[in-house]
Amino acid sequence: MSKIIGAVEIGTSKAKALIGEVSPSGSVHVVGMATRLNEGMRKGEIVDFRKAADAVHSALADAEKMSGTTVDEVYLAQTGSYLKGRMLRGSASVSSSDNRVSASDLQRASEEAKRRQPDNGRTYVHHIRTPILLDGRIVQDPVGMIGSKIDLGYWSIDGDDQAIKQALHVISNYSLDVKDLILSSIASSTMMAGPDLRRAGTLVIDMGAGVTDFALYRQGFVAYTGVIPVGGDHLTGDLSMGLRILEPYAEKLKIEHGKATFDPMEEGDDVWIIGNKTIGDRAIPRKAITDVIHVRIVELFEIICKELEGLLDPDELKGGVLLTGGASLLPGVEQVASKILGLSVRRASFPSGIASELAQPENATVLGLLHYGLEDHSLPGKKKDDADVGFLSKFRKMVGLCAQD
């Protein structure tokens, strides 16, 4: 019997809802998807709960109408500069007399790694496991192998309680439960960078409207994630201020004429703000548009480069850098990123089987939510617990919320 599940991304410019039908074999077929403008977010954080909730609820209703069905729970993307990641590590001695590793040995190492609590007012959103070591050697599944010590770790992301609470309540107010919170960068990477690229080592950068999320993989595992509060909307704002024009005109210029690097062939070319050359319209040099955008794009990749200092080793990142998200469509952005990061950079492409109308860079996160959520991320020797309660219920227990907070 098939199962109906949902995915929601509360983006800075748009709210997206996706409904998928999961077959008994585990494959996902998208049966409904909808997008609504969202005026309740700034830089990945909710600033107007009612507007954000209205956008999400409308998108969910439209997606359910398209699919002809309803969902009971959803996977929810999480982003924002309030999210912070750190590496947690734990170890355990092999307890059996014959030195064969058991699932309980792994569990003890896992519990030790997760023992460190986040600061007051913060809650763990995501624990992403790193490689398992048996006596210092990386092994996929050590259960049944002979050894003396197990080491494992988690790249663990924690976030502000109130920010998480707001996002969860957007969903609960639609009478849905959140099955799990999934970091936006991890969702995007799952969709855009396949297992081979992750094993080769790759950096996936999702350039959204309000923030830029990134995830760095080494040997198939997450080594670092981050959120930069700079996105496509900032380019629009810069053009508005720099060229002294209204934001709607700045957005139009960005989409129609924006580039991250200047083409000398366009030296001396002008474009018109409105386009009808009537009173109030005026010409803008193409170079002026590109210069404004270039400065902000350079700043963005310099911030990423500084945050990943010491991790951008070409020998460890043979998969290079993949760009996705709506702002990645800006011409010339790959060249700027490559020069600053010192790695090969290209736009990410969707795997085969994704319908062309869905295979758009701005949909990477919401599509990736389902794929990541349905994967089994449990420890070797332990089955994925399909009966797990939703994240909202677990969050309430962690922070002592009542149902109607």
Sequence and secondary structure as in RCSB ss.txt:
>XXXX:A:sequence
MSKIIGAVEIGTSKAKALIGEVSPSGSVHVVGMATRLNEGMRKGEIVDFRKAADAVHSALADAEKMSGTTVDEVY
LAQTGSYLKGRMLRGSASVSSSDNRVSASDLQRASEEAKRRQPDNGRTYVHHIRTPILLDGRIVQDPVGMIGSKI
DLGYWSIDGDDQAIKQALHVISNYSLDVKDLILSSIASSTMMAGPDLRRAGTLVIDMGAGVTDFALYRQGFVAYT
GVIPVGGDHLTGDLSMGLRILEPYAEKLKIEHGKATFDPMEEGDDVWIIGNKTIGDRAIPRKAITDVIHVRIVEL
FEIICKELEGLLDPDELKGGVLLTGGASLLPGVEQVASKILGLSVRRASFPSGIASELAQPENATVLGLLHYGLE
DHSLPGKKKDDADVGFLSKFRKMVGLCAQD
>XXXX:A:secstr
  EEEEEEEE SSEEEEEEEEE TTS EEEEEEEEEE  SEETTEES HHHHHHHHHHHHHHHHHHHTS  SEEE
EEE  TT EEEEEEEEEE  STT B  HHHHHHHHHHHTTS   TTEEEEEEEE  EEETTEEES  TT B SEE
EEEEEEEEEEHHHHHHHHHHHHTTT EEEEEEEHHHHHHHHHS HHHHHH EEEEEE SS EEEEEEETTEEEEE
EEES  HHHHHHHHHHHHT  HHHHHHHHHHH  SS  GGGTT EEESSSS  TT  EEEHHHHHHHHHHHHHHH
HHHHHHHTTTT  TTT TT EEEESGGGGSTTHHHHHHHHH S EEE    TTS TTT  GGGHHHHHHHHHHHS
  S TT    TT   HHHHHHHHHT  TT 
